[in-house]
Amino acid sequence: RKQATEYSTSSSDDEFESKPSLTHKAKWSIRRRRKLERETKQLIKQEELKRLHKAQAVQRQLEELEERQKALEIFGVKLERELRGES
């Protein structure tokens, strides 16, 4: 009987020992999940910044093209006047 009692006591000790490890595992899991969430947020923010920079670059190019087009239109009007003899 003593052996059976000792066995049941030792098995209950094992249960108590495994509970803290589950808690540790749960804490580790939570930390890991938070870290992944932080990393995901950082990646999303980086992607948004990349898109913003691309959009700004495209906007600058568009503005430059508009300026060149205006200058070419003015030059074209001058050429047409010269060709017609309307200096």
N, C-alpha and C positions, 0 to 999 in steps of 0.2 A: 504494500500500500504506500509506503514511503516513496518508493521509486515512482509510482504513478503520480503521486502528489508533486514530487519534484519535477517530473516531466511536464505536468500541466502548468506548474509555476514557471518553468523555463520557457514554455511556449507562450505564456502570457507576457513574459519579459521580451520575447522576440517581437510580439505585437507592439509593445511600447517603443521598442527600438525602431521598428519600421515606420511608425507614425511620424517621428521627427524627420526621417529621410523623405517621406512623402511631402511634408511641409517644405523641406529644403527643395525638393523637386518642383513643388508648386511655385515657390519663390523664384527659383531659377527660370521657370517657364514664364512667369510674369515679367521678370527682368528682360528675358530674351524677346518677348513680344513687344515690350516698350521700346527696346533698342531697335527692333525692326520697324516699328511705327515711326520712330524718329528718323531713321535712315530713309524710309519711304517719303516722309514729308520733305526731307532735304532734297531728295531726287526730284520730287514734284516741283519744288521751288526752283531748282536748277534748270529744269526743263522750261518752266515759265519764263525764267530770265533769258534763256536761249531764244525762245520765240519772240520775246520783247526786243532783244538785240537785232534779230533778223528783221522784224517789222520796222524797226528804226532805220536800219540800213536800207531797206527797200524804199522807205519814205524819203530818205535823203536822195537816193538815186532818182526817184520820181521827180522830186523838186529840181534836181540838176537838169533832167531831161526837159522839163517844162521851160526852164530858163533858156536852154539851148534852142528849143523850138521857137520861143518868142524872138530870140536874136536872129534866127534863120528867117523867120517871117518878115522881120524888119528889113533884113538884107535883101530878101526876095522882092519886096515892094520897091526898094531903091533900084534894083536891077531892071525891073519892069519899067519904071519911069525913064531910066536911061535908054532902054531899048526903044521906047516910044518917042524919045527926044523931049521928055518933059522935065528936064533938069530942075 
